Amino acid sequence: MLGQLIQIFDKNEYKDEKYGKIKQLMPERHRPLVQLLNEYRIVSAHPKEIKITPQIAECILNLSFAFLTDPETCLYDEDYLKCET
């Protein structure tokens, strides 16, 4: 689940040593943005009376893609990711 994945990067969760390498992938500057992403994830999964505008939804999706494509958070080196035809 997305919520569990986000919790892995929480300093107070998943303290077992086996998660250490994964936790190191998240640059410190991204942590506040992950918190924001998690808040919108909660609102969309458990809607209240809060409406999310299309602009906010697009921003959240773009933020998600930014995390996924950030070279600092990628598990694989550049050579591995090259597509050979």
C-alpha angles and dihedrals in degrees: 000000000000092000092057091047090052091048090058088071093049109106091219096052134065094018094169113121092241090070093052096093092049092048090054090061092072110083112224091241090062096055097087089048091051088053090052091048090051092052091055090044089056093048092050094046094044105027118203125171091299116113121207113211120222089249093056091045090052091049091051091050091048090050090051091052091047090058092047094051100038107118090217092062097043118111093207131069123241094258092055092053095051113114112224119201 
